[in-house]
Amino acid sequence: MVGSAACASLSTTEEEVYPSPTAGRPATPEEELTLIRADSELFAAVVRGQIEGSDDEYPYRLPRLRYDSRPYGTPSGYPELYAGVQGIDPTLSFARAGKSAIDDLVDNRKRILESFAVGEGEAPIYNQCAGASVPKPPPVRGSASRARRADVHAGCPRLPEYYITVGLPIRGQPEGLRGARDTRGRRVDQRGDVWTMLVTEHAAAPRGWSRTQYAWIFKRSRWGRSLELTNTVLIGVID
């Protein structure tokens, strides 16, 4: 039932399909199924947009790319820390789903990644691999001139690796992004059948690691009813 529902387009009747959840209320089975359907369609759109990326502008075409099939990369499927953007909280669009529903959602994501021939897995932890912006420490005073400084990036991978986590569907364009400029410098103001997904890119390279989060905004085309990526907005960078 879940697998077949994931392939269907989302209904445009917002009042019937997407009732406003009550904060903290667990989702009903019907609401959980609706969340799974929405997530499958949007997750597939994110993966498609990433693998069709370019070398000149975001989203970039990335080598050695894997996806964490868990939303936000967390065991619960919900963010441990919310982005500091008004309206990003996923429970504003859907009541909180239970573990069984999240497990079904993750299974659907794994099947989507397999259909696109994209790798799946969690971001590894590299010992002695500092952030890309961390400078080399100064020489230890009083040490012999031949003493070598500690290499804070000695444990980083020899070739760049990329891991992506994708959040849960957010209905509409969050208020905190209203009027913001996207990665192309355009003002963001989308209305209608609009969805937002948080996409976090974890990069590990010889010179260190970094984590960059974007909001991907999709709008359903009027004629083809397909989801089209309209804007990507940089939310934050940690390195």
Steps between C-alpha positions, in 0.01 A plus 500: 500500500779738591707413194218557257389821667851643475479504122185709488500877466387699799150636501462875465206513739691633798209509746413133445848349482710730718306602811698723734649271768476576866845551652614186679208288378599163354395447140209277410564203265346699214726798571803274518418353160460850358840599642662192343348580161612861516850408612549240228406741223711784636799284592506364144488858371798595718707202384413569138593867538833412659613245243399740222705780661761706319866591543430875508217559748325333791386225511840375389577168339685315777736201473499218757153595617284314749168572667400423855151357454393617847332844509749752644739208553356432846370172651157655568460654156453843659763774541688517826547873446265708286642747252464858618244581232136575574273226369770234452363272776366192309219443752337823380398309185443149634432361846790301640515150351581187697805279462326244278393770253849652495645153435264459202598847377871410522439174312335699220800733488735205468300367205511843338879518538531152352287600202732797436811284558614740774697380802340482844670526837573715802775760505814347654694653787864571418737517793750787492314678223419855608272745324616653174539842662711375791859626451812303574616553860815707555829325585543403863724752675828367617484195279782405269496674166450168330184418695197472279172674572197280558298452182137558599391361163715187500196273536297652216419292190747521213220575252190719557188316616146633526206386710154655487213495745149615408238622746128432507255683271401852602179634347545834323788747522601566863439856612863533599597464132250755370693759302835327555746475212570158355832362380455685170433833672126504428233598751301198617123538502321184388128444547256229403577128526845550654718268711829546683765240588813554709803350327826477698827424323777342707837526323826338606815584306877496555490854641216434746127452533207739456122490535274720291121518524263622232124538468377355170169648387281310254185608319260276314468587135152601391484278195723199558429484875865413558711656775751755372794634700454878504749626761783386726578719803814473710406456865836456667859372480710327765865415432 
